[in-house]
């Protein structure tokens, strides 16, 4: 892959980095570099006016609470046209927890205040009196893959999916989007929103490669990713599965 370049945009890494979410970007970058790609990471904070439409992949993590949502809400609205453009052009976007919520229509606080999202995902979130905290396992289908995903959720909002959003997975153990319908996360084109911290990608090399492959094929059609030795990542994954008593 010598001579091939990828450009990643990491949105709000200073504010949205709960429970190791930065590890998702690290996993993508390293798995690209191990294959010989030259990688540029653009850290984009609130108030940064650099354009992100040239990114090959976008990652946004989760914040600690309402303060972080408010801090980035106005800035995210300004970036909304560019994010929508990227999504419609099938640029992979990974959004975790509050980053996932803010890609939706709105977040309704316990006080009744409506924090607007950017409406990229057909979802909405309502503050809950019950906080969902703990390990979570999902069954997901992506392409021809049928896999079990593990992670850690910690959120105080109930998220609901509209007709234009597909769930990321079916909850095997844990709470999920709202603790009612057995759904977790949301997918639209190459946009993936989920509550799973952990971080998600280091324990699931196949998912990191799935996202990378989307980014690579958008920019370099027909390019195939070479296989990597993911022994240690798989060991970490199997250990969590065993701890949760979940079958792969």
N, C-alpha and C positions, 0 to 999 in steps of 0.2 A: 504493500500500500504506500510505498515511498512516493512522495510528491503530492499525495492527496491530503487535503486540509478540511478540518471541521471547526465550526465556530459555535460555541455554546453561550447562551445568555442565562446567567444566574440572577434571578430577580430577588432583590431585598435580602441578600445573604446576611446582612448585619442585624435585621429584625426578625427574619423568618427562618430560624434555624433550631427549632425545638427538637429535643430527643434525638440528636444526631442526624437531622435531615441533610446537613451538608454532605454527608456520606454518599448521598445519591449522585451528586455531581462528581465527587471523587471517583466513584465506581465507573461512571460513564467515561470520564476523561482517561482513566488508567486503562480501561479495556479497549479504548480507541488507540491509545499510544502503544500498547503492547502489540497491536496489529500493524504498527508502522505509520499511523496517521499523525500528521501535525495538528495539534489542537490549540485553539485560542479560547480562553474563558473570559467573558465580559461580565464582571460583577456590576449589576445595575441597581443602585440605591434610589430611594425617593428623591426626586429633584434632578435626577440624571436624565438629561434630554437626548442622550445618544439613541439612535434608531436601533430597533431590535429586529426589523424586518429582514436583515441579512443573516440572522441566526439560523443554524441548521437544527437546533434543539433548544428548548426553553425549560428551565427548572425553577420551581418556586416551592419553598418549604412552608412550614407552619409556624405561627407565632404563639406566644404564651397566653394571649387572651384578647379581650376587647380593645385594649390600648393599641396593640399592634395592628389590629384591623383598621382602627380609625386612622392610625399614622400613615398607612399606605393606601387607604381607600381613594382619596382624592388623586393621588399620583397614578394609581391603577386605572382610574377613569380616563386620565389623559393618555395613557398608553393603550387604552382599549381598542382603537382602530387598528393599531399595529398587531396586537395580539390576535384579534379576529382575522386579520389578513393572513397571519402565519397559520392559524388553525385551518382556514379554508383552503390553504395551499398545502395542507397535510404535513406541516412541520410538527414533529413530536413535541408535546407539551406535557410535562409531569408536574402535577400540583398536589401538595400534601396538606391535609387538615384545613387550617384557615385559608391557606392558598387555594385549596379546592373550593371552599365555601364562597370565596370572593369571585370565582369564575362563574358563579351562578347568578340568579336574579337578585336575591337580597338575603340579608341576615336580619332576622327580627329579634331584638334584644328582649331581655326579661322585663325591661321598663316600657316596651312597646315602641322603641325607636327602630326605624328601618334603615339599616346600612346597605346602600346599593352595591350590588355586584356589577359585573360587566356583561352579564347575560350571554356569555359564551356557551355555558352548559345550561340545559333546561332543568335546573334544580333550584330549590329554595331551602333556607335553613331557619329553624325557629329555636330560640333558646329553651333549654330544658332544665327542670329542677334537678334532674338526675344526671350526674356526670358519668360518662362511659369511660372506664379506666381498666386496662388490663390487656393481656395477650389475646390475639384474635387470629383465627384461621379462616381462609376462604377457599372455595373451589372456583377456579376461573377458566374460561375458554377464550384463547386468543389465537386467531388463525386456526391451525390444525392442532394446537396444543391444548391439553386438558390437565391443569396443574393445581396443586395445593400451595397456597400462599400463606405465609405467617408474618406477623408483625405485632405492633403495640399501638393501641388506640388510647387517646386521652382527649375527649372533647365534651363540651357541654351544650352542643347543638344537635337538634334532630333534623336531618336532611332528607328531603323527599324529591323523587324523580318525576319529571313530566314525561310526556309522550316521546319527546325527541332525544331522551337520554337513556342509554343502556347501562345497567349496573356493571361494575368491574367484576364482581363475583358474588357468589352465594355464601352466606355466613355459615360456617361449620361450628365454630365456637367463638363467642364474643357477642358484641352488641351490634356493630355495623352502623349503617346510616342513621337508623332511628330506633332500633330494638324491636320493631314491629313487623316489617315486611321481609326480613331475612336478606336484604340487599346491602351491598357495600360498594361505595365509590360510584363513579360514573364515567362513561366513555362516549366520546363524540369524535368521529374520524380518528386522528392520531393524538387526540387529547385524552389524557388519563388523570382523573382526579380520585383521590383516595384518602382515607383517614389513617392509613398505616404508616406509623413511624418505625424507627428501629435501628438504623434506616432501612428502607425497603430493598434497595437494589443490591447492596453487597451480599445479602443472603440468597438472592435469586439471580445468579448470573445469566440465566436464560432470559429473564425479563429485561435486564440491562441490555443484553444483546438484541432483544426484540426491538427496543427503542432505538438502539444504535443503527440497526439494519434499516429502520424506517428513515432515519436521518441520512444515512449513506445512500440509499436508493433514490431519495429525492434529488440529491446533488450529483451522484454518480450512478446513473441507472445501469443495472446489470452487475454491479460490483457485489461480490459475496464476501462475507466476513470469514476469515480463517478461524478454525477451532482453537480454543485456549484450554489450558489445563486449569480447571476450576475446583481442584480437590479441596482446598481449604474452605472455600465458600460453601461447598456442598456439605462439608463436615459441620459447619456452623448451622446450616439449615436443618440437617438431620438431628442435631442436638436440641434445637427448639421444638421440632416435631415430637421428639421423644418426651420432652418435658411437658408438652401439652397433651400427650397421649392421642395424637391425631395421626391417622393413616395418610400416607402420601397418595 
